[in-house]
């Protein structure tokens, strides 16, 4: 968890996420693979098996998206983050934060974060930051064992 962007989707899960029989090593691998239609297991497998999250992201940009992707992409990201933060080490890190969490970036991502480049001027929806704040709030409201057991399968 070195570096200032400790919640990056490129950081590996402590324990790989196994979903539909595929092993996902990072939230990025999982998110990109879920873009593929449910029946396109070959594409999901291919993305799950690439060695880096950057490769997974590159492949995810080239695939045919599932028809409901825009409706479920936040749910998919929420699922990946809930899994990541079910680990005590990650959970402690998130609970140490206070106030607003912003995914600052310089690569023009104005959906999941806020871009700080001169052109974007800090604008963005910061959806990843909002997911992390929601998870932190849930953790603070529920007992740890109850919260850990609330990971539900995706539709």
Protein Blocks (a to p, Z undefined) as FASTA:
>chain_A
ZZjklmbckbccfbdcdeehiacfbfklmmmmmmpcfklmmlmmmmmmpmbfklmmmmmm
mmccdfklmmmmmmmmmmmmmmmmmpmklmmmmmmpgcjdddddfeopaklmccfbfkln
opajklmmmmmmmmmmmmmmpcfklmmmmcccdZZ
